Amino acid sequence: MTQEHPVTILTEEECWARLRAEEFGRMAYHLADEVHITPVNFAVDDRRRLVFRTAEGSKLLGVVMNADVAFEVDDVDEENERAWSILARGKAQILEGAEARDADNLRLRPWIATPKHNVVAIEVTELSGREFVLARPWEHYLPQN
């Protein structure tokens, strides 16, 4: 990747490796006639599903009413002037029984200590990722010391 080619397409394996290393993303879902986006703590299970816990509320209702979701994870590495973004699309489903209990073995660490009894998995049907060289064209706007 060079300045002449500032965007690199990530392979599917590179996308999964980066998803496994992260635990925070954003899920977009439909609820009635609106599209919502919400932060989600997640983990990747051994079936390559994105798994998260949630309480009752709009997120859960949204995936029950319309299973089509999108999920994004990205990162900026300021030191190396790189960034990447991964977009997954798929179908969300509520897990029950043994599948839901298996989530206890995943690295799911919610930010707040509220009860989240529902386990949702996103079966990924489309996955794409890109890595970017940050050109920093805005740096001339920064105050000079």
MARMITOR-97904 format. One record per residue: residue number from 1; residue in three letters; x, z, y of N, C-alpha, C in turn. Coordinates in steps of 0.2 Angstrom, whole numbers, plus 5000, padded with zeros to 4 digits. Each point is the difference from the previous one (the first is absolute). Layout:
N
   seq   type    n.u    n.w    n.v   ca.u   ca.w   ca.v    c.u    c.w    c.v
   NUM    Ala      X      Z      Y      X      Z      Y      X      Z      Y
...
REM end
This chain:
145
   seq   type    n.u    n.w    n.v   ca.u   ca.w   ca.v    c.u    c.w    c.v
     1    Met   5004   5000   4994   4996   5000   5006   5005   5000   5006
     2    Thr   4999   4995   5005   5004   5000   5006   4995   4999   5006
     3    Gln   5003   5000   5006   4996   5000   5006   4996   4993   5000
     4    Glu   5003   4995   4997   4997   4993   4999   4994   5001   4996
     5    His   5000   5004   4995   4995   5001   4995   4998   5007   5000
     6    Pro   4996   5003   5005   4999   5007   5000   4995   5003   4995
     7    Val   4997   4996   4996   4995   5002   4996   5002   4998   4992
     8    Thr   5000   5005   4996   5001   4999   4993   4994   5002   4996
     9    Ile   4997   4995   4996   4995   5002   4995   5002   5004   4994
    10    Leu   4997   5006   4999   5002   5004   4995   4997   4998   4993
    11    Thr   5003   5001   4995   4997   4998   4993   4995   5005   4998
    12    Glu   4996   4999   4995   4995   5005   4998   5004   5006   4998
    13    Glu   5005   5000   4996   5004   5005   4998   5003   5005   5006
    14    Glu   5002   4996   5005   5003   5004   5006   4994   5004   5003
    15    Cys   4994   4996   5000   4994   5004   5003   4998   5006   4997
    16    Trp   5000   4999   4993   4998   5006   4996   5006   5006   5001
    17    Ala   5006   4998   5000   5005   5005   5001   4999   5004   5006
    18    Arg   4999   4996   5005   4999   5004   5007   4994   5004   5000
    19    Leu   4994   4997   4997   4994   5004   5000   5001   5007   4996
    20    Arg   5004   4999   4994   5001   5007   4996   5004   5005   5004
    21    Ala   5004   4997   5005   5005   5005   5004   4996   5003   5006
    22    Glu   4994   4998   5001   4996   5002   5006   4994   5004   4998
    23    Glu   4997   5004   5004   4995   5004   4999   4994   5000   5005
    24    Phe   5001   4996   5005   4995   4999   5006   4999   4993   5001
    25    Gly   4994   4998   5001   4997   4994   5001   4994   5000   5004
    26    Arg   4997   4994   5001   4993   5000   5003   4996   4995   4996
    27    Met   4994   5002   4999   4995   4996   4996   4995   4998   5005
    28    Ala   4998   4993   4999   4994   4997   5004   4995   4999   4995
    29    Tyr   4994   5002   5002   4994   5000   4996   4994   4998   5004
    30    His   4995   4997   4997   4993   4999   5003   4996   5006   4999
    31    Leu   4996   5001   5005   4995   5005   5000   4994   4998   5004
    32    Ala   4995   4998   4997   4994   4996   5003   5003   4994   5003
    33    Asp   4999   4999   5006   5002   4994   5004   5006   5000   5004
    34    Glu   5004   5006   4998   5006   5001   5004   5006   5000   4995
    35    Val   5006   4999   5003   5006   5000   4996   5004   5007   5003
    36    His   5002   5004   4996   5003   5006   5001   5007   5000   4998
    37    Ile   5005   5003   5003   5007   5001   4997   5001   5008   5001
    38    Thr   5004   5002   4995   5001   5007   5000   5007   5002   4996
    39    Pro   5003   5005   5003   5006   5002   4996   4999   5003   4994
    40    Val   5004   4999   4995   4999   5002   4993   5007   5002   4997
    41    Asn   5000   5006   4997   5006   5002   4996   4999   4997   4993
    42    Phe   5005   4996   4997   4999   4997   4994   5006   5000   4996
    43    Ala   4999   4998   4993   5005   4999   4996   4999   4994   4995
    44    Val   5005   4998   4997   4999   4994   4996   5000   5003   4992
    45    Asp   4995   4998   4996   5000   5002   4994   5004   4996   4995
    46    Asp   5000   5001   4994   5003   4996   4995   4997   4993   4998
    47    Arg   4994   5000   5003   4996   4993   4999   5000   4996   5006
    48    Arg   5005   5002   5005   5001   4996   5006   4993   5001   5005
    49    Arg   4997   5005   5000   4994   5001   5004   5002   5005   5006
    50    Leu   4997   4999   5005   5001   5005   5006   4995   5005   4999
    51    Val   5002   5007   5000   4996   5005   4998   5000   5005   5006
    52    Phe   4994   5002   5002   4999   5006   5005   4995   5004   4998
    53    Arg   5000   5006   5003   4994   5005   5000   4997   5000   5006
    54    Thr   4993   5001   5000   4996   5001   5006   4994   5004   4999
    55    Ala   4998   5003   5006   4994   5004   4999   4994   4995   5001
    56    Glu   4994   5003   5000   4994   4996   5002   5000   4998   5007
    57    Gly   4998   4995   5002   5000   4997   5006   5000   4993   5001
    58    Ser   5002   4997   5006   4999   4993   5001   5004   4996   4995
    59    Lys   5007   5002   4999   5004   4996   4996   4997   5000   4993
    60    Leu   4998   5005   4997   4997   5000   4993   4994   4996   5000
    61    Leu   4995   5000   5005   4994   4997   5000   5002   4992   5001
    62    Gly   5005   4999   5004   5002   4993   5001   5002   4996   4994
    63    Val   5004   5004   4996   5003   4996   4994   4994   5000   4994
    64    Val   4995   5005   5000   4995   4999   4996   4995   4994   5002
    65    Met   4999   4999   5006   4995   4995   5002   5004   4993   5000
    66    Asn   5006   5000   5001   5004   4993   5000   5007   5002   4997
    67    Ala   5001   4998   4994   5007   5001   4997   5006   4996   5003
    68    Asp   4998   4995   5004   5006   4996   5003   5003   5004   5005
    69    Val   5007   5001   5000   5004   5003   5005   5006   4997   5001
    70    Ala   5004   5002   5005   5006   4998   5002   5004   5006   5001
    71    Phe   5007   4999   4999   5004   5006   5000   5007   4998   5003
    72    Glu   5002   5004   5005   5007   4998   5003   5004   5006   5000
    73    Val   5007   4998   4999   5005   5005   5001   5006   4996   5003
    74    Asp   5003   5004   5005   5005   4997   5004   5005   5005   5002
    75    Asp   5006   4998   5002   5006   5004   5002   5004   4997   5005
    76    Val   5003   5004   5004   5005   4997   5005   5006   5004   4999
    77    Asp   5006   4997   4999   5006   5003   4999   5004   4998   5007
    78    Glu   4999   5005   5005   5003   4999   5006   5008   4999   5000
    79    Glu   5003   5004   4996   5008   5000   4999   5002   4993   4998
    80    Asn   4997   4997   4995   5002   4993   4998   4996   4994   5003
    81    Glu   4996   5002   5005   4996   4995   5003   4996   4995   4996
    82    Arg   4996   5004   4995   4996   4996   4995   4994   5003   5000
    83    Ala   4995   4997   4998   4993   5002   4998   4997   4996   4994
    84    Trp   4995   5003   4997   4997   4997   4995   4993   5002   5000
    85    Ser   4996   4995   4997   4992   5001   4999   4998   4997   4994
    86    Ile   4996   5004   4996   4997   4998   4994   4992   5000   5001
    87    Leu   4997   4995   4998   4993   5000   5000   4997   4999   4993
    88    Ala   4995   5004   4998   4997   4999   4993   4993   5000   5001
    89    Arg   4997   4995   4996   4993   5000   5000   4997   5001   4993
    90    Gly   4994   5003   4999   4998   5001   4994   4993   5003   5000
    91    Lys   4998   5003   4994   4994   5003   4998   5001   5008   4999
    92    Ala   4997   5004   5004   5000   5007   4999   4995   5003   4996
    93    Gln   5002   5005   4996   4995   5003   4995   5001   5007   5000
    94    Ile   4995   5004   4999   5001   5007   4999   5002   5002   4993
    95    Leu   5005   5004   4999   5002   5001   4993   4997   5007   4998
    96    Glu   4998   5000   4993   4997   5006   4997   5004   5002   4994
    97    Gly   4998   5006   4998   5003   5002   4993   5007   5000   5000
    98    Ala   5003   4998   4994   5007   5000   4999   5004   4996   5006
    99    Glu   4997   4995   5002   5004   4996   5005   5000   5004   5006
   100    Ala   4995   5003   5002   5000   5004   5006   5005   5006   4999
   101    Arg   5000   5003   4995   5005   5006   4998   5007   4997   5000
   102    Asp   5002   4994   4998   5006   4997   5000   5003   5000   5007
   103    Ala   4996   5000   5005   5002   5000   5007   5004   5006   5002
   104    Asp   4999   5006   4996   5004   5006   5001   5007   4999   4999
   105    Asn   5002   4995   4996   5007   4999   4999   5003   4995   5005
   106    Leu   4997   4998   5004   5002   4995   5006   5002   5004   5006
   107    Arg   5005   4997   5004   5002   5003   5006   4995   4999   5005
   108    Leu   4994   5004   5000   4995   4999   5005   5000   5007   5004
   109    Arg   5003   4999   5006   5001   5006   5005   4996   4999   5006
   110    Pro   4993   5003   5000   4996   4999   5006   5004   5004   5006
   111    Trp   4998   4997   5006   5003   5003   5006   4996   5007   5002
   112    Ile   4994   5000   4998   4996   5006   5002   4997   5003   4993
   113    Ala   4999   5007   5001   4998   5003   4994   4993   5001   4999
   114    Thr   4996   4994   5000   4993   5000   4999   4999   4997   4993
   115    Pro   4994   5003   4997   4999   4998   4993   4999   4992   5000
   116    Lys   5003   4997   4995   4999   4993   4999   4999   4999   4992
   117    His   4994   5000   4998   4999   5000   4993   4999   4993   4997
   118    Asn   4999   4995   5004   4999   4993   4998   5007   4996   5000
   119    Val   5001   4997   4994   5006   4996   4999   4998   4993   5000
   120    Val   5003   4996   5004   4999   4993   5001   5006   4996   4998
   121    Ala   4999   4994   4997   5005   4996   4998   4999   4993   5003
   122    Ile   5005   4997   5003   4999   4993   5002   5004   4995   4995
   123    Glu   4996   4996   4996   5003   4995   4996   5002   4994   5005
   124    Val   5006   4999   5000   5003   4995   5005   4999   4993   4997
   125    Thr   4997   4996   5004   4999   4993   4998   5005   4995   5004
   126    Glu   5002   5002   5006   5004   4996   5004   5005   5005   5003
   127    Leu   5007   4998   5000   5005   5004   5003   5005   4995   5003
   128    Ser   5001   5002   5006   5005   4996   5004   5004   5005   5004
   129    Gly   5007   4998   5002   5004   5004   5004   5005   4996   5004
   130    Arg   5002   5003   5005   5005   4997   5004   5005   5005   5003
   131    Glu   5006   4998   5001   5005   5004   5004   5002   4996   5006
   132    Phe   5001   5004   5005   5001   4997   5007   5007   5003   5003
   133    Val   5004   4995   5003   5005   5002   5004   4997   5001   5007
   134    Leu   5001   5006   5003   4998   5002   5006   5004   4997   5006
   135    Ala   4997   4996   5004   5004   4996   5005   5001   5005   5006
   136    Arg   4996   5004   5001   5000   5005   5006   5000   4996   5006
   137    Pro   4996   4995   5001   5000   4997   5007   4997   5004   5006
   138    Trp   4997   5006   4998   4998   5004   5005   5005   5005   5003
   139    Glu   5006   5000   4997   5005   5005   5002   5002   4999   5008
   140    His   4999   4995   5003   5002   4999   5007   4995   5004   5004
   141    Tyr   4995   5002   4997   4995   5004   5004   5002   5008   5000
   142    Leu   5004   5002   4996   5002   5007   4999   5004   5002   5006
   143    Pro   5000   5006   5002   5004   5002   5006   5007   5001   4998
   144    Gln   5004   4998   5004   5008   5000   4999   5002   5007   5002
   145    Asn   5004   5003   4996   5003   5006   5002   5007   5000   5003
REM end
